[in-house]
Amino acid sequence: MRAVCLTLPTNRECVATIAAVGAEAAYAARRFGVQVHLLILDSAEPDTVERHAKAVADLPAAAHVLVRHLDEDAQRALLREVIERSGAAEPHRLLDLMLPGAVSYGACTNRAFLLAAALGCTSVHRRDSDSRYQLLGGEPVFPIEHELAALGRTAADVAASGVVTAHHLDPAHADKPVALVGGSFVGELSVDLGEIRDLDPEAYQRIVGLWAPTGASEQERSELVADSFTGGGTDPFTHDRAVLDLPDIWRIDMCNVALDHEVYERVPLPPATATIGSDYFLLHVVRDATLPGVTHNRHIVNYYTPERRTGPGFTAYQLRYVKFLLSMLYLYPVYFDLEAAAGALLDEEHHVRADLIADSARRSAATDRAENHRRLAVLDHCYRQLGGKYAEFADHLAPLRARLLDEAQADIEDFALLIDAWGPLVRAAKATPVDRPAW
């Protein structure tokens, strides 16, 4: 029986989401005849972990659904065993990259990838704690319907089977496997900048425009701003649309995505801490390597948790956005290398060549920092212009500048190191017995 991993990484209370994702797991097992490993990777506070454990215990039993709820102690025990088995030269550094002391969107998903490998899964399907499913006729609209219908099958087979509503893929890619299936979200912006847009549209244009690469024209910046963080808009789901092509990664969000194991077992995600967007890297890899994908409209409902907008939560979230902007200095050169390489990123068996990506990441670490100095100066000006809590954040940010510049460079260097270690880590995970009491 085919095994798949439906994963929910979380660091906040999400009892309702656990119940909803549990229902999706049961649906997938029933609808597709697969074994679903529902994996909840929990980095929340101890009392919240206990509430989550109760929510897991309350899930209705479902045939061929196995639920694992791992707190950070359990995850750390697994990682130590896998890292030791891999023979890594710097085990403590790898452990820090896989389970850092701060929030890391890439690292939490990397842990799901390794555990999926240990469980013999052929795909990972990721959801987020601040997500809800749309309803149609009172029933939830599960993205896994499209994910399991297409992942791993050749594009030609998917096109002929009728599981997509349209296909625009170049016939040259017809014999390649579908590596990515994803949708987006409806509702609020995926990044919590809507208040800035309401307060000062011009400041919003400048702050979001900092995402553009060095040398981008004003028109390119404006187009990027208009398309940023909007997802699938606000229209509710009424009927399926699923397009087979090189995936439209601007219409795919990491709360609504599935990847084939042939991708994530070869290349991990950047493990940068406190950096939003660090988990989107593999979407670029799939598209630029000319691997087929399916982009669908079973969008998840996005909403914001209140702590993002007040006090320490506000400061932490804005800092994650700043680090995202600084990370672009080093990620854009890699993205450009991926785009230039195109099909050369794949070997004869359509597998991603991780060594090329690691080499590109190492080279990008030497990028001149001038653009990041400019980004910080523009942010300081805009935040102070907004006033109130934004001006206070500018005061908080000012003494951190040198540290953040260093961290952005260190993050890409860490990513290259993790790519080098990833193959042995995946092989070690596959050789690690599961369901030990320690984890």
C-alpha positions in Angstrom: 0.0 0.0 0.0 1.3 3.4 -1.0 2.3 5.5 2.1 2.0 9.3 2.2 2.8 11.9 4.9 0.2 14.6 5.7 2.1 17.0 8.0 1.1 19.9 10.2 4.1 21.8 11.8 3.0 24.1 14.5 4.3 26.4 17.3 0.9 27.7 18.4 -2.5 26.4 19.6 -4.4 24.7 16.7 -6.8 22.2 18.1 -9.4 23.0 15.4 -6.8 22.6 12.7 -5.8 19.2 14.1 -9.4 18.0 13.8 -9.7 19.4 10.3 -6.5 17.8 9.0 -7.4 14.6 10.7 -10.6 14.6 8.6 -8.5 15.2 5.5 -6.3 12.2 6.3 -9.3 10.0 6.7 -10.7 11.2 3.4 -7.4 10.5 1.6 -7.1 7.0 3.0 -10.7 6.2 2.1 -10.7 7.9 -1.3 -7.4 6.7 -2.7 -6.7 3.5 -0.7 -3.4 4.8 0.7 -1.9 4.7 4.1 -1.7 8.2 5.6 0.9 9.1 8.2 -0.6 12.2 9.9 2.5 13.9 11.3 2.1 16.7 13.8 5.4 18.4 14.6 4.8 20.4 17.7 7.0 23.2 18.9 4.4 24.9 21.0 4.6 25.6 24.8 4.1 22.6 27.1 0.5 23.4 28.0 -0.4 23.8 24.4 1.3 20.6 23.5 -0.9 18.9 26.1 -4.0 20.3 24.5 -2.8 19.1 21.1 -2.2 15.6 22.5 -5.8 15.6 23.7 -7.0 16.7 20.3 -5.1 13.9 18.7 -6.5 11.4 21.1 -10.0 12.7 20.2 -9.6 12.1 16.5 -12.0 9.4 15.2 -10.3 6.2 14.4 -9.9 5.8 10.6 -8.7 2.9 8.6 -5.1 3.2 7.3 -4.5 6.5 9.1 -1.6 6.5 11.6 -1.2 9.6 13.7 2.1 10.8 15.2 2.3 13.8 17.5 5.9 14.7 18.3 7.0 17.4 20.6 10.5 18.9 20.3 12.1 16.4 22.7 10.8 13.5 20.6 11.9 15.3 17.4 15.4 15.9 18.8 15.8 12.3 19.8 14.9 11.2 16.3 17.3 13.7 14.7 20.2 12.8 16.9 19.8 9.1 15.9 19.5 10.0 12.2 22.5 12.4 12.3 24.7 9.9 14.1 23.7 7.1 11.7 24.5 9.4 8.7 28.2 9.8 9.8 28.0 13.6 9.6 31.3 15.4 10.3 29.5 18.2 12.3 26.6 16.5 14.1 25.9 19.3 16.6 25.8 21.9 13.8 23.5 19.8 11.8 21.2 19.3 14.8 21.0 23.1 15.2 20.1 23.5 11.5 17.4 20.8 11.7 16.0 21.9 15.1 17.1 25.5 15.9 16.1 27.4 19.0 14.1 30.0 17.0 11.2 29.7 14.5 12.3 28.2 11.2 9.7 27.5 8.4 12.3 25.6 6.4 13.7 23.5 9.3 10.3 22.4 10.5 9.4 21.2 7.0 12.9 19.5 6.6 12.1 17.5 9.7 8.8 16.4 8.1 10.8 15.3 5.0 13.2 13.2 7.1 10.5 11.5 9.0 8.5 10.9 5.9 11.6 9.1 4.5 11.9 7.1 7.7 8.2 6.0 7.3 8.6 5.0 3.7 6.3 7.7 2.3 6.3 8.7 -1.4 5.1 12.2 -0.8 4.7 15.0 1.8 1.5 17.1 2.0 1.9 20.2 4.1 -0.7 22.2 5.9 -0.3 25.1 8.4 -1.8 25.8 11.9 -3.5 29.0 10.8 -5.5 27.5 8.0 -9.0 26.3 7.4 -10.7 24.4 4.5 -13.3 26.0 2.3 -16.7 24.4 2.2 -18.9 23.4 -0.7 -22.4 22.2 0.0 -21.4 22.0 3.7 -18.5 19.6 3.0 -14.8 20.6 3.3 -12.8 21.0 0.1 -9.7 19.0 0.6 -6.6 19.8 -1.5 -5.3 16.2 -1.2 -7.8 15.2 -3.8 -5.6 16.8 -6.5 -2.4 15.9 -4.8 -2.8 12.2 -4.7 -4.5 12.1 -8.1 -1.3 13.4 -9.8 1.9 13.2 -7.7 4.5 10.8 -9.0 2.7 9.9 -12.2 4.1 10.9 -15.5 2.7 14.0 -17.0 1.4 12.1 -20.0 -0.5 9.7 -17.8 -2.0 12.6 -15.8 -3.0 14.5 -18.9 -4.7 11.4 -20.4 -6.5 10.3 -17.2 -8.8 13.3 -16.9 -7.7 14.3 -13.3 -6.9 17.8 -14.5 -9.2 20.3 -16.2 -6.5 21.7 -18.5 -2.9 20.9 -19.6 -0.5 23.3 -21.3 2.7 21.3 -20.8 5.2 21.2 -23.6 5.2 17.6 -24.9 9.0 17.5 -24.3 8.2 17.1 -20.6 5.5 14.4 -21.0 7.5 11.5 -19.7 8.6 13.4 -16.5 6.9 12.7 -13.2 4.6 15.3 -11.7 6.7 16.6 -8.8 4.6 19.3 -7.2 0.8 19.8 -6.7 -0.3 23.0 -5.0 -3.0 25.6 -4.5 -3.0 28.8 -2.6 -5.3 30.6 -0.1 -8.2 32.9 0.0 -8.7 35.7 2.5 -6.2 38.1 4.0 -2.7 38.7 2.6 -0.3 35.7 3.3 2.1 38.2 4.9 0.7 40.4 7.6 1.3 43.8 5.9 -2.4 44.7 5.2 -2.4 47.4 8.0 0.6 49.1 6.3 -1.3 49.1 3.0 -4.3 50.7 4.7 -2.2 53.3 6.6 0.0 54.4 3.8 -0.2 52.8 0.3 3.0 54.5 -0.8 4.9 53.1 2.1 3.5 49.7 1.4 4.7 50.0 -2.2 8.2 50.8 -1.1 8.3 48.1 1.7 7.0 45.3 -0.5 9.0 46.5 -3.5 12.2 45.8 -1.5 11.5 42.2 -2.4 12.6 42.8 -6.0 16.1 41.8 -7.1 18.9 44.3 -7.4 18.5 46.4 -10.5 14.8 45.9 -11.0 13.0 48.6 -12.8 10.2 50.6 -11.2 7.7 48.9 -13.4 9.0 45.5 -12.4 8.8 46.5 -8.7 5.2 47.7 -9.2 4.2 44.5 -10.9 5.8 42.5 -8.1 4.0 44.5 -5.4 0.6 44.1 -7.2 1.1 40.3 -7.3 2.6 39.8 -3.9 0.9 37.9 -1.0 -2.5 37.9 -2.6 -2.8 34.2 -3.2 -6.1 33.0 -4.8 -7.9 36.3 -4.1 -11.2 36.2 -2.2 -13.6 34.4 -4.4 -15.0 31.2 -2.7 -14.6 27.7 -4.3 -17.4 26.7 -6.6 -15.8 24.1 -8.9 -12.5 22.5 -9.6 -9.8 23.9 -11.8 -6.5 22.0 -12.1 -3.9 22.9 -14.6 -1.0 20.6 -15.6 2.1 22.6 -16.7 5.3 23.8 -15.3 3.9 24.9 -11.9 2.7 28.5 -11.4 4.5 29.0 -8.2 3.0 32.5 -7.7 -0.3 30.7 -7.2 1.0 28.1 -4.7 1.3 28.6 -1.0 3.2 26.4 1.5 0.0 25.8 3.6 -1.4 24.0 0.5 1.3 22.0 -1.2 2.5 18.5 -1.8 5.9 17.3 -3.1 7.0 14.0 -4.5 9.8 12.3 -2.6 12.1 12.4 -5.6 12.4 16.2 -5.0 12.6 16.6 -1.2 14.8 13.6 -0.7 17.5 15.3 -2.8 17.3 18.9 -1.8 16.2 20.4 1.6 14.8 23.8 2.3 16.9 26.7 3.7 17.0 26.4 7.5 17.1 30.1 8.1 15.6 31.1 11.4 13.0 33.9 11.9 12.7 34.4 8.1 9.3 34.1 6.4 9.4 32.6 3.0 12.4 30.3 3.7 10.2 27.3 2.9 9.4 28.2 -0.7 12.7 27.2 -2.2 11.7 23.9 -3.7 8.9 25.5 -5.7 11.6 27.3 -7.6 13.6 24.1 -8.0 10.7 22.2 -9.5 9.7 24.9 -11.9 13.2 25.8 -13.1 14.2 22.2 -13.4 11.3 21.8 -15.9 9.5 19.2 -13.7 5.7 19.1 -14.2 3.3 20.3 -11.6 -0.4 20.8 -11.1 -1.8 24.1 -9.9 -5.3 23.9 -8.5 -8.0 26.1 -6.9 -8.8 24.2 -3.8 -7.5 27.1 -1.8 -7.2 27.1 1.9 -8.7 29.9 4.0 -6.0 32.1 5.5 -6.4 34.1 8.7 -4.1 35.8 11.2 -3.5 34.9 14.8 -3.9 37.9 17.0 -0.3 37.9 18.5 1.1 39.0 15.1 -0.3 42.5 15.6 0.5 43.5 19.1 3.5 43.6 21.5 6.3 41.1 21.2 4.4 39.1 18.5 4.3 42.2 16.3 8.0 42.8 16.7 8.9 39.2 16.0 6.7 39.0 12.9 8.0 42.3 11.4 11.6 41.1 12.1 10.8 37.9 10.2 9.8 40.0 7.2 12.9 42.1 7.4 15.0 38.9 7.4 13.0 37.7 4.4 14.0 40.8 2.5 17.7 40.4 3.5 17.6 36.8 2.4 16.7 37.8 -1.1 20.2 39.2 -1.7 21.5 35.6 -1.6 18.6 33.7 -2.9 18.1 35.7 -6.1 21.5 34.6 -7.5 20.6 31.0 -6.8 17.2 31.5 -8.4 18.9 33.0 -11.5 21.3 30.0 -11.7 18.4 27.6 -11.4 16.6 29.4 -14.2 19.7 29.5 -16.5 20.4 25.8 -15.9 16.8 24.7 -16.6 16.7 21.1 -17.6 20.4 20.7 -16.9 19.3 20.6 -13.2 18.0 17.1 -13.9 20.0 13.9 -14.5 19.0 11.2 -17.0 16.4 9.8 -14.6 14.8 13.3 -14.0 16.3 13.6 -10.6 17.4 17.0 -9.3 21.2 17.5 -9.2 21.7 18.8 -5.7 25.4 19.5 -6.1 24.7 22.2 -8.6 22.4 23.9 -6.2 24.8 23.7 -3.3 27.6 25.2 -5.5 25.3 28.1 -6.4 24.4 28.7 -2.8 28.1 28.8 -1.8 28.9 31.3 -4.6 26.0 33.6 -3.6 27.4 34.0 -0.1 30.0 36.3 -1.6 27.4 38.8 -3.0 28.1 42.4 -2.2 26.0 43.7 0.8 25.3 47.1 -0.6 21.7 46.2 -1.6 20.9 45.0 1.9 22.3 48.2 3.4 19.9 50.0 1.1 17.0 47.8 2.1 17.6 48.5 5.7 17.8 52.3 5.1 14.5 52.3 3.2 12.8 50.2 5.9 13.9 52.5 8.6 12.5 55.5 6.7 9.2 53.9 5.9 8.6 52.5 9.4 9.3 55.9 11.0 7.0 57.6 8.5 4.2 55.2 9.5 4.7 56.2 13.2 3.3 54.5 16.3 4.3 50.9 16.8 6.1 50.9 13.4 8.3 53.8 14.5 9.0 51.9 17.7 10.0 48.8 15.6 12.4 51.0 13.7 14.1 51.9 17.0 14.2 48.2 17.8 15.7 47.3 14.4 18.4 50.0 14.3 20.9 48.3 16.7 20.3 44.9 15.1 21.4 45.9 11.6 25.0 44.5 11.7 23.9 41.3 13.2 21.1 40.8 10.7 23.4 41.4 7.8 25.8 38.8 9.1 22.9 36.3 9.7 21.6 36.6 6.2 25.0 35.6 4.8 25.5 32.8 7.4 22.0 31.5 6.4 23.0 30.8 2.8 26.3 29.2 3.9 24.3 27.0 6.3 22.0 26.0 3.4 24.9 24.9 1.3 26.2 22.8 4.1 22.8 21.2 4.7 22.4 20.4 1.0 25.8 18.6 1.1 24.7 16.6 4.1 21.1 15.9 2.9 21.7 12.7 0.9 23.4 10.9 3.8 20.7 12.2 6.2 17.9 10.8 4.0 19.6 7.5 3.7 20.1 7.3 7.4 16.4 8.2 8.1 15.3 5.3 5.8 17.5 3.0 7.9 16.2 4.3 11.3 13.5 2.1 12.9 10.3 4.0 13.6 8.0 4.1 16.6 10.6 3.9 19.3 9.4 4.9 22.8 11.9 7.8 22.8 10.1 9.5 20.0 
